[in-house]
């Protein structure tokens, strides 16, 4: 028997709503990390994300690799 997936959730989840993501520097040259960091408002079934205060849909490859330990240190 295979794993049952909820129809409301994508199978390959790399992001969650309210999570912070940072655009890769080459996409936003001349901006520091803080200026390239946004929060996710919605994750579509196709894995693309929509951001608060920044229009459009974006794939995982538009962002720096998520480092959960960095986020933990910043929040502690």
C-alpha positions in Angstrom: 0.0 0.0 0.0 1.3 3.5 -0.9 1.2 6.6 1.2 -2.1 8.5 1.1 -1.7 12.2 0.4 -4.1 14.9 1.4 -5.6 16.5 -1.8 -5.1 19.9 -0.3 -1.3 19.6 0.1 1.4 19.2 -2.5 3.4 16.0 -2.3 6.8 17.8 -2.5 6.7 20.6 0.0 9.8 22.8 0.3 8.1 25.8 1.9 5.3 26.7 4.2 3.1 29.8 4.6 4.6 32.5 6.9 8.1 31.1 6.3 10.9 33.6 5.4 12.7 33.1 2.1 15.6 35.1 0.6 16.0 35.7 -3.1 19.4 34.7 -4.5 21.7 37.6 -4.8 22.1 37.3 -8.6 18.3 37.8 -8.9 18.4 41.1 -6.9 21.9 42.5 -7.3 23.0 45.3 -5.1 20.5 44.5 -2.3 21.6 43.1 1.1 20.1 40.0 2.6 17.4 41.9 4.5 16.2 43.6 1.4 15.9 40.3 -0.4 14.0 38.5 2.3 10.2 38.1 2.2 7.6 36.0 3.9 5.5 33.4 2.1 1.8 34.1 2.0 0.7 31.0 0.0 2.2 27.8 -1.4 0.5 26.6 -4.6 0.0 22.9 -5.4 2.7 23.2 -8.1 5.2 24.2 -5.4 5.5 27.8 -6.3 5.1 30.4 -3.7 3.4 33.8 -3.4 4.9 36.4 -1.1 3.6 39.2 1.0 4.3 42.7 -0.5 6.0 41.3 -3.6 3.9 40.3 -6.7 4.2 37.1 -8.7 4.7 33.4 -8.2 8.2 32.0 -7.6 9.9 28.6 -7.7 12.2 27.2 -5.1 15.2 27.9 -7.4 14.7 31.7 -7.1 15.7 31.5 -3.4 18.8 30.8 -1.4 18.8 27.3 0.1 16.8 27.3 3.3 19.0 27.0 6.4 16.7 26.1 9.3 19.6 26.4 11.8 20.2 30.0 10.7 16.6 30.8 11.4 16.7 29.1 14.8 19.7 31.1 15.8 18.1 34.4 14.7 14.9 33.6 16.6 16.6 32.5 19.9 
